[in-house]
Amino acid sequence: MLPLDAEHTLRTVRAGDGAALARAYRVNREHLAPWEPRRSEGFFTEAWQEQNAKDCVADAAAGRSIRFVVVTADDEIVGRVNLNNIVRGAFLNADLGYWIDERRQGRGLGSLAVATVIAHARDALRLHRLQAATLLDNAASQTVLARNGFRRIGIAPRYLHIAGEWQDHVLFQRLLDDPVTAPSAHP
């Protein structure tokens, strides 16, 4: 577990997280809908989330991805940060994705969680680069990336199928040998 602030820590997804993940996604269903692919009703069930948690553990063991949850002191899941599509060899790259519970936004928690994962990607995974993409109008997510040293590298037309349609995205990258300055939470 990695501390983020006085109330939150970051840990990897583990088997047994299904019920807590299902709760977190149900609470944030409307909040996340504009930013994510359309989800089936099954996605919001404990059974689906538990199987996905087990898949996350297997993917981490195989080195394909590592998925984290932001948790409170009583282990309530209030966010996710994912490193997907980890590529070794000459690339040493991963795709970064994240979300924070709607009730906890605007306090710097997303920025802290992303900063912690950047340090982990650099120091523990020995990656060279992270990439991220946001919808064109997702200013909050773009702010999280900017605070963490990501640089805009272009626009990808119809990049991902989000909220039921192919949508353009702004692409960002973070070279991990650049200095990392951890953002602080808002008071």
QUIFENQUI-V724094 format. One record per pair of residues at least 6 apart in sequence whose C-alpha atoms are under 6 Angstrom apart, sorted by the first residue. I is the first residue (numbers start at 0). J is the second residue. Records with the same first field share a line. If there is no record, write none. Layout:
BEGIN
I=J ; J
END
This chain:
BEGIN
0=9 ; 10
1=8 ; 9
2=8
6=71
7=70 ; 71
8=69 ; 70
9=68 ; 69
10=67 ; 68
11=66 ; 67
12=66 ; 67 ; 68
13=52
14=52 ; 53
17=45 ; 48 ; 49
18=45
21=43 ; 44 ; 45 ; 48
33=162
35=161 ; 162
36=161 ; 162
37=162 ; 163
58=64
59=65
63=84 ; 85
64=82 ; 83 ; 84 ; 85
65=82
66=81
67=79 ; 80 ; 81
68=78 ; 79
69=76 ; 77 ; 78 ; 79
70=76 ; 77
77=100
78=98 ; 99 ; 100
79=97 ; 98
80=96 ; 97
81=95 ; 96
82=93 ; 94 ; 95
83=93 ; 94
84=93 ; 94
85=92 ; 93
86=92
91=126 ; 127
92=126 ; 128 ; 129
93=129
94=129 ; 130 ; 131
95=130 ; 131
106=184 ; 185
107=184 ; 185
110=143
111=182
114=181
120=126
121=175
127=174 ; 175
128=173 ; 174 ; 175
129=172 ; 173
130=171 ; 172
131=170 ; 171
132=168 ; 169 ; 170
133=168 ; 169
134=168
135=168 ; 169
149=171 ; 172 ; 173
150=171 ; 172
151=170 ; 171
152=170 ; 171
153=169 ; 170
154=168 ; 169 ; 170
155=167 ; 168
156=167
157=165 ; 166 ; 167
158=166 ; 167
159=165 ; 166
END
